[in-house]
């Protein structure tokens, strides 16, 4: 944490140089010159000792302290273990898990609670420590938060969304493609590159692994998953064992999606004779049984028995879509704050975005595109044209039936002081 001062380094170099000269004089049998150099070295050594003593005394007054956070940063860099897991008591983090995940996810209380409880069981030592932290199957239609929950887990448990390893199982439908997960056999192209799964986990042992659309995977993939879920390890093509004990395994599927879509009503901002939340709950219970039947038909019992929990996600309600809009506006506001620009979105504008961004089949997935086209594109154009500048506050409101208007409140800049009249 401290370095030797430059003047001391120069003295050390000078002493070293004179000693070389002294040795050279001795070799030439010029003993008179060697004695003179010896005396010079002695004086420099005394000077160096005095300066070193003064420096050490001064250093003792301000001894640098190495704190827990400093050590955590170093260990994290060496091992890949997230800093938060080293600094903060893990028990306190796990007890706040649902609360923290809900800060970025709307709805899906049952799914979040189920996942949190499974993670806490594992960390409390109530399951085989060799196995992954947790293993889950997420079921439900697209656009309701399955992948988002995986991202939230990666960020919360391992400090970054980069800890999410996502594998699209539609790329592993054929038997020969499954070898890419553990690496190509010897003699084949790509043997030295390692497997997409094994190499990713070896580089980042603390991670969330997402097997997207697992029902499309070749049966050989399930054999690999059986080994991971049971033993917590997998051998790659080179015979090296990869440890999965510090990973969370998530598999997503759209099994039973037809039943869900047929049972669902066009909830998106349509008048209803019953409470929308109760209707969603009722249909969720009915379709859950159908999805469970489809699950048992599709997957082998020995595979399902090794999974910690099967979670069926609920359809989103009108109010939840509106809450997602609020979250997206907060995120956009943070980006604009870097340019010292503030946005204020009226309730009417949020309702319009929520209505356009919700689809009965695709859930909230279109919402991101709607916000990009209706808000971000317009803001960027206004910025480039100079209609919005640093320090402005932009009010976004509805205009007409389905239009949006952007009204900036200009930042008042101080007028420069009048120049003093020139002296004649």
C-alpha positions in Angstrom: 0.0 0.0 0.0 3.1 2.3 0.4 6.1 2.8 -1.9 9.7 3.9 -1.2 10.2 7.6 -1.8 12.1 8.5 -5.0 15.0 10.1 -3.1 15.7 6.9 -1.2 15.5 4.9 -4.5 18.1 7.3 -6.0 20.5 6.8 -3.0 20.1 3.0 -3.3 21.0 3.1 -7.0 24.0 5.4 -6.3 25.3 3.0 -3.6 24.9 0.1 -6.0 26.8 1.9 -8.7 29.8 2.8 -6.4 30.0 -0.8 -5.1 30.4 -1.9 -8.7 33.2 0.7 -9.2 34.8 -0.5 -6.0 34.8 -4.1 -7.2 36.3 -3.0 -10.5 39.1 -1.1 -8.7 39.9 -4.2 -6.6 40.1 -6.3 -9.7 42.5 -3.9 -11.2 44.5 -3.9 -8.0 44.0 -0.1 -7.7 43.6 -0.3 -3.9 43.9 3.4 -3.3 40.9 4.1 -5.6 39.0 1.3 -4.0 39.5 2.8 -0.6 38.2 6.2 -1.7 35.1 4.6 -3.2 34.6 2.6 0.0 34.6 5.8 2.0 32.1 7.3 -0.4 29.8 4.3 0.0 30.0 4.5 3.8 28.9 8.2 3.7 26.0 7.3 1.3 24.9 4.4 3.5 24.8 6.7 6.6 22.8 9.2 4.7 20.4 6.5 3.4 20.0 5.1 7.0 19.1 8.6 8.3 16.6 9.3 5.6 15.0 5.8 6.0 14.6 6.3 9.7 12.9 9.7 9.1 10.6 8.2 6.5 9.6 5.2 8.7 8.9 7.6 11.6 6.6 9.6 9.4 5.0 6.5 8.0 4.3 5.3 11.5 2.1 8.3 12.2 -0.2 7.5 9.3 -0.2 3.7 9.1 -2.6 2.7 6.3 -5.4 0.4 7.4 -6.5 -2.6 5.3 -10.2 -3.0 5.9 -12.6 -5.9 5.3 -13.8 -4.3 2.1 -10.3 -4.1 0.7 -9.7 -7.8 1.4 -13.1 -8.6 -0.1 -12.3 -6.8 -3.3 -9.0 -8.7 -3.7 -10.5 -12.1 -2.9 -13.4 -11.4 -5.3 -10.9 -10.6 -8.1 -9.0 -13.9 -7.4 -11.9 -16.3 -6.9 -14.9 -14.8 -8.7 -16.9 -14.8 -5.4 -19.2 -11.7 -5.4 -18.0 -8.9 -3.1 -21.4 -8.6 -1.3 -21.2 -12.3 -0.3 -17.9 -11.6 1.5 -18.7 -8.3 3.1 -22.3 -8.6 4.2 -23.7 -11.4 6.3 -25.5 -13.7 3.9 -28.3 -14.4 6.4 -29.4 -10.8 6.3 -29.4 -10.8 2.5 -31.4 -14.0 2.2 -34.0 -12.7 4.7 -34.6 -9.6 2.5 -34.6 -11.6 -0.7 -38.3 -11.2 -1.6 -38.3 -7.5 -0.8 -35.2 -6.7 -2.9 -36.4 -8.7 -5.9 -39.8 -7.0 -5.9 -38.0 -3.7 -6.4 -37.4 -4.7 -10.0 -40.2 -7.2 -10.6 -43.9 -6.7 -10.6 -46.3 -9.4 -9.4 -45.5 -13.1 -9.4 -45.4 -13.2 -5.6 -45.8 -17.0 -5.5 -42.8 -17.5 -7.9 -40.6 -15.1 -5.9 -41.5 -16.7 -2.6 -40.9 -20.2 -3.9 -37.5 -19.4 -5.3 -36.5 -17.5 -2.2 -37.5 -20.3 0.2 -35.6 -22.9 -1.9 -32.4 -20.7 -1.8 -32.7 -20.2 1.9 -33.1 -23.9 2.5 -29.9 -24.6 0.6 -27.9 -21.9 2.4 -29.2 -23.1 5.8 -27.6 -26.5 5.1 -30.9 -28.4 4.7 -29.9 -30.1 1.4 -26.9 -31.8 -0.1 -24.1 -29.2 -0.3 -22.7 -30.8 -3.5 -25.9 -30.0 -5.5 -26.7 -26.6 -7.0 -28.1 -23.9 -4.7 -31.5 -24.3 -6.4 -33.1 -25.8 -9.4 -36.4 -24.6 -10.9 -38.7 -25.0 -13.8 -40.5 -21.8 -14.8 -43.8 -22.3 -16.7 -46.1 -19.9 -18.3 -46.8 -17.8 -21.4 -44.2 -15.4 -22.8 -43.8 -11.9 -21.5 -44.8 -12.5 -17.8 -41.4 -12.3 -16.1 -39.7 -15.7 -16.3 -36.5 -14.5 -17.7 -36.7 -11.2 -15.7 -36.8 -13.2 -12.5 -33.7 -15.1 -13.6 -31.9 -11.8 -14.2 -33.1 -10.5 -10.8 -31.7 -13.6 -9.1 -28.3 -13.2 -10.8 -28.1 -9.5 -9.8 -29.2 -10.1 -6.2 -27.3 -13.3 -5.4 -24.2 -12.6 -7.5 -24.1 -8.8 -7.8 -24.5 -8.5 -11.6 -26.8 -9.5 -14.4 -23.6 -10.7 -16.1 -23.7 -13.7 -13.8 -26.6 -15.0 -15.9 -25.6 -17.7 -18.3 -28.4 -18.1 -20.9 -28.6 -21.1 -23.2 -31.3 -21.3 -25.9 -32.4 -25.0 -26.1 -33.7 -24.6 -29.6 -30.0 -24.7 -30.6 -29.6 -28.1 -29.0 -32.4 -30.1 -30.6 -30.2 -32.6 -32.4 -27.9 -35.1 -30.8 -24.7 -33.9 -32.4 -25.4 -30.3 -31.2 -25.5 -31.4 -27.5 -21.7 -31.9 -27.6 -21.3 -28.1 -27.8 -22.4 -27.9 -24.1 -19.4 -29.8 -22.8 -17.0 -29.3 -25.8 -16.2 -31.1 -29.0 -14.6 -34.5 -28.8 -10.8 -34.8 -29.5 -10.0 -34.4 -33.2 -13.1 -32.3 -34.0 -13.3 -28.6 -34.7 -13.6 -26.5 -31.5 -12.0 -29.1 -29.2 -9.7 -26.4 -27.7 -12.5 -23.9 -27.2 -14.3 -25.8 -24.4 -18.0 -26.3 -23.9 -20.6 -23.4 -24.0 -21.9 -24.6 -20.6 -18.8 -26.0 -18.9 -16.5 -23.3 -19.9 -18.9 -20.5 -18.9 -19.3 -22.1 -15.4 -15.6 -22.7 -15.0 -15.0 -19.0 -15.6 -17.9 -17.9 -13.5 -18.6 -20.5 -10.8 -21.1 -18.3 -9.0 -23.9 -17.8 -11.6 -27.5 -18.4 -12.6 -27.8 -20.8 -15.6 -31.0 -20.3 -17.7 -32.0 -23.2 -20.0 -34.6 -21.4 -22.2 -37.4 -23.4 -23.7 -36.1 -26.6 -22.2 -38.8 -28.7 -23.8 -37.0 -28.3 -27.2 -33.8 -29.8 -25.9 -32.6 -33.2 -27.1 -32.9 -36.1 -24.5 -29.1 -36.1 -24.2 -29.3 -32.6 -22.6 -31.6 -34.0 -19.9 -29.0 -36.7 -19.1 -26.5 -34.0 -18.5 -29.0 -32.1 -16.4 -29.6 -35.2 -14.3 -25.9 -35.5 -13.5 -25.8 -31.7 -12.6 -28.9 -31.9 -10.4 -27.8 -35.0 -8.6 -24.0 -34.7 -8.2 -23.5 -31.0 -8.8 -20.8 -31.5 -11.4 -20.2 -32.3 -15.0 -17.2 -33.5 -17.0 -16.2 -31.7 -20.1 -14.8 -33.2 -23.3 -11.3 -33.0 -21.9 -12.3 -34.9 -18.7 -12.1 -31.9 -16.5 -14.8 -31.8 -13.8 -16.8 -28.6 -13.5 -18.4 -27.8 -10.2 -22.1 -26.6 -10.2 -22.5 -26.4 -6.4 -22.6 -22.5 -6.5 -25.0 -22.2 -9.3 -28.8 -21.7 -9.6 -30.4 -23.8 -12.4 -33.5 -22.4 -14.1 -35.4 -24.0 -16.9 -38.2 -22.1 -18.7 -40.9 -23.7 -20.8 -44.1 -22.7 -22.6 -45.8 -26.0 -22.0 -49.5 -25.6 -21.7 -49.4 -22.2 -23.3 -52.4 -23.0 -25.5 -54.6 -23.8 -22.5 -53.5 -20.6 -20.8 -54.3 -18.5 -23.9 -57.6 -20.2 -24.4 -58.6 -19.7 -20.8 -57.4 -16.1 -20.6 -59.6 -13.2 -21.4 -58.6 -10.0 -23.0 -57.7 -8.4 -19.7 -55.9 -5.5 -21.2 -58.0 -2.5 -20.2 -61.4 -4.1 -21.0 -64.4 -3.6 -18.7 -65.0 -6.6 -16.6 -67.9 -7.8 -14.6 -65.7 -9.4 -11.9 -62.6 -8.3 -10.1 -59.7 -8.7 -12.5 -57.2 -10.0 -9.9 -59.7 -12.6 -8.7 -60.4 -13.7 -12.3 -56.6 -14.1 -12.9 -56.3 -16.2 -9.7 -59.2 -18.4 -10.6 -57.9 -19.1 -14.1 -54.4 -19.6 -12.8 -55.6 -22.5 -10.5 -57.5 -24.1 -13.4 -54.7 -23.9 -15.9 -52.1 -25.0 -13.4 -53.5 -28.5 -13.3 -53.5 -28.7 -17.1 -49.9 -27.5 -17.2 -48.8 -30.1 -14.5 -50.3 -32.9 -16.6 -48.4 -31.6 -19.7 -45.2 -31.4 -17.6 -45.5 -35.0 -16.4 -46.2 -36.2 -19.9 -43.2 -34.3 -21.3 -40.5 -35.0 -18.7 -39.3 -38.2 -17.0 -40.2 -38.7 -13.3 -36.5 -39.0 -12.3 -35.8 -35.6 -13.8 -38.8 -33.9 -12.2 -38.0 -35.4 -8.8 -34.6 -33.8 -8.8 -36.0 -30.3 -9.4 -36.5 -28.2 -6.3 -39.7 -26.5 -7.5 -42.0 -26.1 -10.5 -43.3 -22.6 -10.7 -46.3 -21.7 -12.8 -46.4 -17.9 -13.5 -49.6 -16.0 -13.5 -50.9 -13.7 -16.2 -50.4 -10.0 -15.6 -53.2 -7.8 -14.6 -54.0 -4.2 -15.8 -52.6 -2.7 -12.6 -49.4 -4.8 -12.8 -48.8 -3.6 -16.4 -49.2 -0.1 -15.2 -46.6 -0.7 -12.4 -44.2 -2.1 -15.0 -44.6 1.2 -16.9 -43.7 3.1 -13.7 -40.5 1.0 -13.3 -39.5 1.6 -16.9 -40.0 5.3 -16.5 -37.9 5.3 -13.4 -35.1 3.6 -15.3 -35.4 6.0 -18.2 -35.3 8.9 -15.7 -32.0 7.6 -14.3 -30.4 7.6 -17.8 -31.7 11.1 -18.5 -30.4 12.3 -15.1 -26.9 11.8 -16.4 -27.7 14.6 -18.9 -29.3 16.7 -16.1 -32.8 16.2 -17.7 -35.9 15.4 -15.7 -39.1 13.8 -17.1 -42.5 13.9 -15.6 -45.1 11.5 -17.1 -48.8 12.0 -16.4 -51.1 9.2 -15.3 -52.9 9.5 -18.6 -49.7 9.0 -20.6 -48.8 6.0 -18.5 -52.2 4.4 -19.1 -51.7 4.9 -22.8 -48.3 3.3 -22.8 -49.6 0.4 -20.7 -52.6 -0.2 -23.0 -50.4 -0.2 -26.1 -47.6 -2.3 -24.5 -49.8 -5.1 -23.3 -50.8 -8.1 -25.4 -52.8 -11.1 -24.3 -50.5 -13.5 -26.1 -47.1 -11.8 -25.6 -47.7 -10.3 -22.2 -45.6 -7.3 -21.4 -42.9 -8.0 -24.0 -44.2 -5.4 -26.5 -44.0 -2.7 -23.7 -40.3 -2.2 -24.2 -40.7 -1.5 -27.9 -43.6 0.9 -27.2 -41.5 2.9 -24.8 -38.7 3.0 -27.2 -40.8 4.2 -30.1 -43.2 6.5 -28.3 -40.9 8.0 -25.6 -37.2 7.4 -26.3 -37.2 8.1 -30.0 -39.1 11.3 -29.5 -36.9 12.5 -26.7 -33.7 11.7 -28.7 -35.1 13.7 -31.7 -36.0 16.7 -29.4 -32.5 16.5 -27.9 -30.8 16.6 -31.3 -32.9 19.4 -32.5 -32.1 21.5 -29.4 -35.7 21.6 -28.2 -34.6 19.9 -24.9 -31.4 21.0 -23.2 -29.5 20.2 -20.0 -31.4 21.2 -16.9 -34.8 21.0 -18.6 -37.9 19.3 -17.1 -40.0 17.5 -19.8 -43.7 16.9 -19.1 -45.1 14.0 -21.1 -48.8 14.0 -21.5 -51.5 12.6 -23.8 -52.5 14.6 -26.9 -55.7 13.7 -28.7 -56.8 10.1 -28.5 -53.5 8.2 -28.8 -50.8 10.9 -29.2 -48.2 12.1 -26.8 -46.8 15.6 -26.4 -43.5 16.7 -24.9 -43.5 20.0 -23.1 -40.0 21.1 -21.9 -39.6 23.7 -19.2 -36.5 25.5 -20.1 -33.8 25.9 -17.6 -33.3 29.5 -16.7 -29.7 30.5 -17.3 -28.1 33.4 -15.6 -27.7 36.4 -17.9 -24.0 37.5 -18.2 -23.2 40.7 -16.3 -23.1 43.8 -18.5 -19.6 44.8 -19.5 -18.2 47.9 -17.8 -18.0 51.0 -20.2 -14.5 51.5 -21.6 -12.5 54.3 -20.1 -11.8 57.1 -22.5 
